[in-house]
Amino acid sequence: MGKYFEADKVFVFSYDENKLSNVFEWNNNGVNPRAEELKSLDSNVVDKWLPTYDSNENVILNNVEDLKEISVEAYHQAVKSGVQRLVASPIADNGKIIGFIGASNLPEEKFSQIVTFFDALDYFVASMIIREKSSRKLRELSYVDSLTGLYNRNKFTEDTERIMRGRNCGLGVLYMDLNGLKEINDKSGHCGGDCALKDIASVIVESFGKACSYRVGGDEFVVLCYDTNDKEFTAKVTAFRNLISEMKYKVSIGFHYSKDSSAIDEVIKIADEKMYQDKKYYYRNNGQSARYRFYNDTFVSFSTQEKLKKLIQEERFVIWFQPRFSAIDGEFCGSEAL
């Protein structure tokens, strides 16, 4: 279609929930693609066009400079895309605008022809946009925690792998656990616990942004600050601690920074260990807690064969031998190591 109408670009945008997203783009030879840059634009880029679309009319621009008077943001995006002339037609579903299809830089004498063609494609393009929205919703459900709105463990796992493979730079990781969630649920019901988790999540987003924040367990949260430096990361952690200290909830925090983002697994492990130490300290100093696990934390750490071997090699144990005597004749028959 693009070649037939001698256009530089043919594109389809979906429109919903105040967001505009480029879901399809065809580019003629030598024209730079921009679909990935236009995946999540604010709807105000085309807000002034909506009355035109609502009346089922097309937007036709013979000169991109005319776009300045309609929308400065749309003008800037058009210039970045190399648009000089533009034709765009609304796509509707049950009378509601769900997107638009357009072409740029085609000859003016082709305008009326492509508009007729767009009208014929309306149903098929609408079906494509609806399928894309359904697919996007499924992706969101698989990546987003429904309670807090933060990314979930699936997204966390995917992003850690992406960071490991990506450009090596500074990485800061914060691991956090909401203390006493069980007690909150016991006293205030699960609605109270849910409110606590949502309140904590909102402070995380305020401090670090949503793009790098994850809820990875019932009461556990992680922040991955990629492409940062130690000073900037530490400042954000300090600001976060100050905000948390003003809340009625108590949290355990562990964080670590490394200049080597490819070592993300190790950075996460260190941050997690620091958080766990902070949590042990909290429960050991809050005897009123119904949590009992911390009494056994020291022994739990010895439960792996590798850990025990390492401690023995480091001569961390003092071994005592207890004599054993026969029950028959009372003679010494060996010893037992303690």
C-alpha positions in Angstrom: 0.0 0.0 0.0 2.8 2.4 0.9 4.6 1.9 -2.4 1.4 2.1 -4.4 0.5 5.5 -2.9 4.2 6.6 -3.0 4.3 7.3 0.8 7.3 7.4 3.0 5.5 5.8 6.0 2.2 4.0 6.7 1.4 3.6 10.3 -1.3 2.5 12.8 -1.8 3.9 16.3 -4.0 2.5 19.0 -5.7 5.0 21.4 -7.0 4.1 24.9 -6.7 5.1 28.5 -5.0 8.4 27.6 -2.2 6.5 25.9 -1.2 6.5 22.2 0.9 3.6 20.9 2.4 2.8 17.5 1.3 -0.8 16.8 2.4 -1.0 13.1 4.7 0.9 10.9 5.9 0.4 7.3 8.8 2.5 6.0 9.9 3.1 2.5 13.6 2.5 1.6 15.9 4.9 3.5 13.3 6.1 6.0 14.2 5.6 9.6 11.7 3.5 11.7 10.4 5.1 14.9 7.8 2.5 16.1 9.7 1.6 19.2 10.0 5.3 20.3 6.3 5.8 19.9 5.0 2.9 21.9 3.6 5.0 24.8 2.8 8.6 24.1 0.5 10.8 26.0 -2.8 11.2 24.3 -2.6 15.0 24.4 -0.4 14.6 21.2 -3.7 14.1 19.3 -6.3 15.4 21.7 -7.2 18.4 19.4 -7.8 16.0 16.5 -10.4 13.9 18.4 -13.4 16.2 17.5 -12.4 15.7 13.9 -12.1 11.9 14.4 -15.4 11.8 16.4 -17.2 13.2 13.4 -15.6 10.5 11.3 -13.5 13.0 9.3 -9.9 12.7 8.2 -6.9 14.8 9.2 -5.2 16.1 6.1 -2.1 18.3 6.3 -0.5 19.6 3.2 2.3 21.2 5.2 3.6 19.9 8.5 4.2 23.5 9.7 0.4 23.8 10.0 0.6 21.2 12.8 2.2 23.8 15.1 -1.2 25.5 15.6 -2.9 22.2 16.4 -0.3 20.5 18.7 3.3 21.5 19.4 4.1 18.0 20.7 2.6 16.4 17.6 4.6 18.8 15.5 7.8 17.8 17.2 7.1 14.1 16.8 6.2 14.6 13.1 9.4 16.5 12.4 11.5 13.7 14.1 9.8 11.3 11.8 10.5 13.4 8.7 6.9 14.1 8.0 6.1 16.9 5.5 2.6 15.9 4.5 0.2 13.7 6.4 -3.2 11.9 6.0 -4.8 10.2 9.0 -8.2 8.5 9.3 -10.0 7.4 12.5 -10.5 3.8 13.4 -13.6 3.2 15.6 -15.2 0.2 17.4 -18.9 0.6 18.2 -18.7 4.3 17.7 -15.7 4.8 20.0 -12.3 5.9 18.6 -9.7 3.2 19.3 -6.9 4.5 17.0 -6.1 5.8 13.6 -4.3 4.8 10.4 -2.2 7.2 8.4 0.5 7.8 5.8 3.1 10.5 5.3 4.8 12.4 2.4 2.6 10.9 -0.3 1.9 13.2 -3.3 -1.1 15.5 -2.8 -2.9 14.1 -5.8 -3.0 10.7 -4.0 -4.8 12.1 -0.8 -8.4 11.4 -1.8 -7.5 8.0 -3.1 -5.8 6.9 0.1 -8.6 8.2 2.2 -11.0 6.0 0.3 -8.7 3.1 0.8 -8.4 3.8 4.5 -12.2 3.8 4.8 -12.3 0.3 3.2 -9.7 -1.0 5.7 -11.5 0.4 8.7 -13.0 -3.0 9.9 -9.7 -4.9 9.4 -7.6 -2.3 11.1 -10.0 -2.1 14.0 -9.8 -5.9 14.4 -6.0 -5.6 14.4 -6.0 -2.9 17.1 -8.4 -4.9 19.3 -6.2 -8.0 19.0 -3.1 -5.9 19.9 -4.8 -4.4 22.9 -5.9 -7.8 24.1 -2.3 -9.1 23.6 -0.9 -6.1 25.5 -3.4 -6.6 28.3 -2.3 -10.2 28.7 1.3 -9.1 28.7 0.5 -6.6 31.5 -1.3 -9.3 33.5 1.8 -11.6 33.2 4.2 -8.8 34.2 2.3 -6.6 36.7 1.3 -7.3 40.3 -2.5 -6.8 40.4 -2.5 -5.5 44.0 0.3 -2.9 44.0 0.6 -2.1 40.3 4.4 -2.8 40.5 6.1 -5.3 38.2 6.0 -8.9 39.4 8.6 -11.7 39.7 8.2 -12.7 36.0 9.2 -9.2 34.9 12.0 -9.1 37.5 13.5 -12.3 36.2 13.3 -11.1 32.6 14.8 -7.7 33.5 17.7 -9.3 35.4 18.6 -11.4 32.4 18.3 -8.3 30.1 20.6 -6.3 32.4 23.1 -9.2 32.5 23.3 -9.3 28.7 23.2 -5.5 28.3 25.7 -2.7 28.4 27.9 -3.0 31.4 27.5 0.0 33.8 26.6 0.9 37.4 23.9 -1.0 39.2 22.2 -0.5 42.5 19.9 -3.1 44.0 17.6 -2.5 47.0 15.8 -5.4 48.7 13.0 -4.7 51.1 10.6 -6.6 53.2 7.6 -5.4 55.1 7.9 -6.5 58.7 5.0 -7.9 60.6 2.6 -8.5 57.7 1.1 -11.4 59.5 0.4 -9.3 62.6 -1.2 -6.6 60.4 -3.4 -9.2 58.8 -4.3 -10.7 62.2 -5.2 -7.3 63.6 -6.7 -5.5 60.7 -7.7 -8.3 58.3 -6.2 -8.9 54.9 -7.6 -5.6 53.7 -5.3 -3.9 56.2 -2.4 -6.0 54.9 -3.2 -5.1 51.4 -3.4 -1.4 52.2 0.0 -1.6 53.9 1.6 -3.3 50.8 0.0 -0.7 48.5 1.2 2.2 50.7 4.8 0.8 50.7 4.6 0.3 46.9 3.6 4.0 46.4 6.6 5.2 48.4 8.9 2.9 46.3 7.5 4.4 43.1 7.8 7.9 44.5 11.5 7.3 45.4 12.7 5.2 42.5 10.0 5.3 39.8 7.8 2.5 38.6 10.0 1.2 35.8 12.5 -0.4 38.1 10.3 -1.5 41.0 9.1 -5.0 41.6 7.0 -7.0 44.1 8.7 -10.4 44.1 6.9 -12.1 47.0 4.1 -11.7 49.5 5.9 -9.0 51.5 9.1 -8.6 49.5 10.1 -5.8 47.1 13.1 -5.2 44.9 14.4 -2.1 43.1 16.9 -2.4 40.2 18.6 1.0 39.5 20.4 0.4 36.2 22.9 2.8 34.7 23.5 4.8 37.8 26.4 5.8 40.1 27.0 5.1 43.8 26.3 8.6 44.9 23.0 8.9 43.0 21.8 5.5 44.2 22.7 6.1 47.8 20.9 9.5 47.7 17.7 7.7 46.5 18.0 5.1 49.2 18.4 7.7 51.9 15.4 9.7 50.6 13.4 6.4 50.5 14.4 5.6 54.1 13.3 9.1 55.2 9.9 8.6 53.6 9.5 5.1 55.1 10.4 6.3 58.6 7.4 8.7 58.5 5.0 5.7 58.0 3.4 3.5 60.6 4.9 0.4 59.0 8.3 -1.1 59.7 10.5 -2.5 56.9 13.8 -4.3 56.6 16.1 -3.0 53.9 19.3 -4.2 52.3 21.0 -2.5 49.4 24.2 -2.8 47.4 25.9 -1.0 44.5 28.4 -2.3 41.9 30.1 -0.7 38.9 29.7 -4.1 37.2 26.0 -4.7 36.2 26.9 -8.0 34.6 27.3 -9.3 38.1 23.7 -8.6 38.9 23.1 -12.0 40.5 25.8 -11.3 43.0 24.6 -7.8 43.7 21.1 -9.1 44.3 22.4 -11.8 46.6 24.4 -9.3 48.7 21.4 -6.9 49.0 19.1 -9.8 50.0 21.6 -10.9 52.6 21.8 -7.4 54.1 18.0 -7.2 54.1 17.8 -10.5 55.9 20.3 -9.3 58.6 18.3 -6.2 59.0 15.1 -8.3 59.4 16.8 -10.5 62.1 17.9 -7.5 64.0 14.3 -6.1 63.9 12.7 -9.3 65.2 15.3 -9.9 67.9 14.5 -6.4 69.2 10.8 -6.7 68.9 9.8 -9.5 71.3 6.1 -8.7 71.0 6.2 -10.1 67.4 4.4 -13.4 66.9 7.1 -14.4 64.4 9.2 -17.3 65.7 11.5 -18.2 62.8 14.3 -15.8 63.8 15.1 -17.9 66.9 16.3 -20.6 64.6 18.0 -18.4 61.9 21.5 -19.2 63.1 20.9 -22.9 62.9 19.1 -22.7 59.6 22.3 -21.2 58.1 24.2 -24.4 58.9 21.7 -26.7 57.2 23.6 -27.2 53.9 26.4 -29.7 53.5 28.6 -27.1 51.7 28.2 -24.6 54.6 29.2 -27.1 57.2 32.2 -28.3 55.2 33.4 -24.7 54.9 33.0 -24.0 58.6 34.9 -27.1 59.5 37.7 -26.2 57.1 37.9 -22.8 58.7 38.1 -24.5 62.2 35.0 -22.6 63.3 33.8 -25.6 65.5 35.3 -26.7 68.8 34.9 -30.5 68.9 34.4 -32.4 72.1 34.7 -36.2 72.4 32.3 -37.9 74.8 33.4 -41.4 75.9 31.2 -44.4 75.3 31.1 -47.4 77.6 29.6 -50.8 77.1 26.3 -51.4 79.0 27.3 -55.1 79.5 30.7 -54.9 81.1 31.3 -51.1 81.5 34.4 -51.2 79.3 35.3 -48.2 77.2 34.1 -48.9 73.6 34.6 -45.6 71.7 33.7 -41.9 71.7 31.1 -39.6 70.3 32.0 -36.3 68.7 29.9 -33.3 69.9 
